């Protein structure tokens, strides 16, 4: 792996930016994480293709990140390159009852744009942080609705295969999964919405946001739900029933609002969070015989 050569070549190849030793704490909602060897902002599709070619030739591993709203990055950082999408991929453009949305577009912007255009279908996404690409990767949603239900198509860049467009019905949507992250880099999508009365849309958005405010520690640094809900149960209920709500390790704490959230009270490390994750898994397994599976994504050497 030649980071120096990769950095030099990338600086000449892409129109976006490339930085050495970039603190990932600045790029995650947890505000936790050591430096990435390379941090690459790809502003165009050509940038994505060029960056992946350079990284492959210089044998530099990479991972893709959006706004980092479900990431826990190692205190040691990431030995390789972190790719994120820039300018070209932040668009959201209406076409009749559809919105073309870039993978780097903040999901909240797409929600507000749909409302402004009198298009319903995204009300459930009010208050969900992060980008549209991240939402598609994990099929973000609430209760009976999720982003997969309104996705007409997704355009990806597949390493070694170039651009690929998938119809919504070709994607393996599931609970908190879509399989897209394993296929490649999500560049954009077309969301199919429904013309609605703006008053009704607004009321649904306010109701959805009120539910989130009551049940989630909004405004505190976290990575969202830590664990996937087991079938026919709630991870938060199991954690709270096991007596773990409010438990603290270093600067990390299991939220008093919702036990399936771990928050950074200030100065938390990845080791603190990982320690709480392990404690929760052990106690819930011993108490209920249930193996909780993480929903957050771990990046870097966390052991």
C-alpha positions in Angstrom: 0.0 0.0 0.0 1.5 3.3 -1.1 -0.4 6.2 0.5 2.0 8.9 -0.7 1.7 7.8 -4.3 -2.1 7.4 -4.0 -2.4 10.9 -2.5 -0.3 12.4 -5.2 -2.1 10.7 -8.0 -5.6 11.5 -6.6 -4.7 15.2 -6.3 -4.0 15.2 -10.0 -6.9 12.9 -11.0 -10.1 14.1 -9.3 -11.8 17.5 -9.2 -12.8 17.0 -5.6 -10.5 17.1 -2.6 -8.2 14.6 -1.0 -6.7 15.0 2.5 -4.1 13.1 4.6 -4.8 12.0 8.2 -8.3 13.5 8.4 -10.0 13.2 11.8 -13.1 11.1 11.4 -14.6 12.7 14.6 -15.4 15.6 12.4 -17.4 13.4 10.0 -19.5 11.2 12.3 -22.6 12.1 14.3 -21.0 10.3 17.3 -18.1 12.8 17.1 -15.8 9.9 17.7 -13.0 8.5 15.5 -9.3 8.8 14.8 -7.7 9.8 11.5 -8.3 8.2 8.1 -5.1 7.9 6.1 -6.9 9.5 3.2 -10.2 11.3 3.0 -11.5 11.7 -0.5 -14.4 13.9 -1.7 -15.6 12.9 -5.1 -17.6 15.7 -6.8 -18.4 13.9 -10.0 -18.9 10.4 -11.4 -15.5 10.7 -13.1 -14.0 11.4 -9.7 -15.5 8.2 -8.3 -14.2 6.1 -11.2 -10.8 7.8 -11.1 -10.5 7.4 -7.3 -11.4 3.8 -7.3 -8.8 3.1 -10.1 -6.0 4.8 -8.2 -6.9 3.1 -5.0 -7.0 -0.3 -6.6 -3.6 0.2 -8.4 -2.0 1.5 -5.2 -3.5 -1.3 -3.1 -5.2 1.1 -0.7 -8.4 -0.3 0.9 -11.4 2.0 1.1 -14.8 2.5 2.7 -17.6 4.8 1.8 -19.2 7.2 4.2 -22.0 9.7 4.0 -22.7 12.0 6.9 -21.5 9.3 9.3 -24.8 9.0 11.2 -24.5 5.3 11.8 -20.7 4.9 12.0 -18.5 4.0 14.9 -14.9 4.7 13.8 -12.0 3.3 15.7 -10.0 5.6 18.0 -7.0 4.5 15.9 -8.8 5.7 12.8 -8.9 3.9 9.5 -5.9 2.5 7.6 -7.0 3.3 4.1 -9.2 5.8 2.3 -12.6 7.1 3.2 -14.7 8.1 0.2 -17.6 10.5 0.4 -19.7 12.1 -2.4 -19.6 15.8 -3.1 -21.1 18.5 -5.2 -22.8 16.6 -8.1 -24.5 14.2 -5.8 -26.3 16.7 -3.5 -29.0 17.6 -6.0 -32.8 17.0 -5.6 -34.8 17.8 -8.7 -38.6 17.3 -9.2 -39.9 15.6 -12.4 -43.8 15.3 -12.1 -44.5 13.0 -9.2 -40.8 11.9 -8.9 -37.8 13.4 -7.3 -34.3 12.7 -8.6 -32.1 12.7 -5.6 -28.3 12.5 -5.3 -26.7 10.0 -2.9 -25.1 12.8 -0.9 -28.3 14.8 -0.6 -29.3 15.3 3.0 -32.5 13.2 3.5 -34.1 16.1 5.4 -33.7 18.3 2.3 -35.5 15.8 0.1 -38.3 15.5 2.7 -38.8 19.3 2.8 -38.6 19.5 -1.0 -41.3 16.9 -1.4 -43.5 18.8 1.0 -42.9 22.1 -0.8 -43.9 20.4 -4.1 -47.1 18.9 -2.6 -45.7 15.3 -2.9 -46.5 12.8 -0.2 -44.7 9.6 0.7 -41.6 10.8 2.7 -43.4 12.0 5.8 -42.1 9.0 7.8 -38.5 10.2 7.1 -38.8 13.5 9.1 -36.1 13.5 11.7 -34.1 10.7 10.2 -30.5 12.0 9.9 -28.0 11.4 7.2 -28.0 11.3 3.4 -30.3 9.7 0.9 -27.6 7.2 0.0 -27.2 6.1 3.6 -31.0 5.8 3.9 -31.1 3.6 0.8 -28.2 1.5 2.0 -30.0 0.6 5.3 -33.6 0.9 4.0 -34.2 3.6 6.7 -37.8 3.9 7.8 -40.3 3.9 10.6 -43.0 1.4 11.6 -44.8 0.4 8.4 -42.9 2.7 6.0 -39.4 2.8 4.7 -37.5 4.4 1.8 -37.6 1.2 -0.2 -41.4 1.6 -0.6 -41.0 4.8 -2.6 -37.8 4.0 -4.5 -38.3 3.7 -8.3 -34.6 3.2 -9.2 -31.1 3.5 -7.8 -28.0 4.3 -9.9 -24.7 2.9 -8.6 -21.1 2.8 -9.5 -20.0 -0.8 -9.3 -16.2 -1.3 -8.9 -15.0 -3.1 -12.1 -18.4 -2.7 -13.7 -19.1 1.0 -14.0 -22.5 2.6 -13.8 -25.5 0.3 -13.1 -29.1 1.2 -12.7 -31.4 -1.0 -10.6 -35.2 -0.9 -10.5 -36.7 -0.6 -7.1 -38.2 -4.1 -7.5 -34.8 -5.6 -8.2 -33.4 -4.5 -4.9 -33.5 -6.9 -1.9 -35.3 -4.6 0.5 -35.5 -5.9 4.1 -35.6 -4.7 7.6 -32.7 -2.2 7.9 -31.0 -3.7 4.9 -31.1 -3.4 1.1 -27.9 -5.2 0.0 -26.9 -2.0 -2.0 -23.8 -1.2 0.1 -22.2 -4.6 -0.9 -22.9 -3.9 -4.6 -21.1 -0.6 -4.9 -21.5 3.2 -4.4 -25.0 4.7 -4.4 -24.8 7.8 -6.7 -28.5 8.8 -7.1 -32.0 7.5 -6.9 -35.5 8.3 -8.2 -38.2 8.5 -5.6 -41.7 7.9 -6.7 -44.2 10.0 -4.6 -47.9 10.9 -4.7 -49.5 14.3 -5.1 -51.2 15.2 -1.8 -52.8 18.0 0.1 -49.9 20.0 1.6 -51.9 20.4 4.8 -52.2 16.7 5.2 -48.5 16.2 4.4 -47.6 18.8 7.0 -49.8 17.2 9.7 -48.2 13.8 9.0 -44.7 15.3 9.2 -45.4 17.0 12.5 -46.9 13.8 14.0 -43.9 11.8 12.9 -41.4 14.3 14.3 -43.3 14.5 17.6 -43.0 10.7 18.0 -39.3 10.9 17.4 -38.8 13.7 19.8 -40.7 11.8 22.5 -38.9 8.5 21.9 -35.3 9.4 20.8 -32.4 11.4 22.3 -32.5 14.0 19.4 -29.8 16.6 19.7 -27.3 14.4 21.5 -24.3 12.9 19.7 -25.2 9.3 18.8 -25.3 6.9 15.8 -29.0 6.2 16.0 -30.3 2.8 17.0 -27.4 0.6 18.1 -29.1 -2.8 17.5 -31.5 -4.2 15.1 -34.8 -5.1 16.7 -35.1 -8.9 17.1 -38.2 -10.5 15.5 -41.4 -9.6 17.3 -39.6 -7.6 20.0 -37.7 -4.4 20.6 -34.0 -4.1 21.4 -34.8 -1.0 23.5 -37.3 -2.8 25.6 -34.9 -5.7 26.2 -32.1 -3.4 27.2 -34.3 -1.4 29.5 -35.9 -4.5 31.1 -32.4 -5.9 31.7 -31.7 -2.8 33.9 -29.1 -1.2 31.6 -30.8 2.1 30.8 -28.6 5.0 31.8 -25.4 2.8 32.3 -22.2 4.7 31.6 -18.7 3.8 30.5 -16.3 6.7 30.3 -17.9 9.4 28.2 -20.5 7.0 26.7 -24.0 6.4 28.1 -27.0 4.3 27.3 -29.7 6.9 26.7 -32.2 7.6 29.4 -34.7 8.4 26.6 -34.4 5.2 24.6 -32.2 2.3 25.7 -31.3 1.3 22.1 -29.3 4.6 21.8 -25.8 5.2 23.1 -24.9 8.8 23.4 -21.6 10.7 23.7 -21.8 12.7 26.8 -18.5 14.4 26.0 -15.1 12.9 25.4 -16.4 9.4 24.7 -14.1 7.1 22.8 -14.9 4.3 20.4 -13.6 1.9 23.1 -16.2 3.3 25.5 -19.0 2.8 23.1 -17.8 -0.7 22.1 -17.6 -1.6 25.8 -21.2 -0.7 26.3 -22.2 -2.6 23.1 -20.5 -5.7 24.4 -22.0 -5.3 27.9 -25.5 -5.0 26.4 -25.1 -8.0 24.2 -23.8 -10.1 27.1 -26.5 -9.2 29.6 -29.4 -9.5 27.1 -28.0 -12.9 25.9 -27.6 -14.1 29.5 -31.1 -12.8 30.6 -33.2 -13.6 27.5 -31.1 -15.9 25.3 -31.3 -13.3 22.5 -28.3 -12.3 20.4 -28.6 -8.6 19.6 -27.1 -7.7 16.2 -25.6 -4.3 15.7 -27.2 -1.8 13.4 -24.4 0.7 13.5 -21.4 0.1 11.2 -18.0 -0.3 12.6 -15.0 1.2 10.7 -11.3 0.6 11.5 -9.6 -1.7 14.0 -11.9 -1.7 17.1 -10.4 -4.7 18.9 
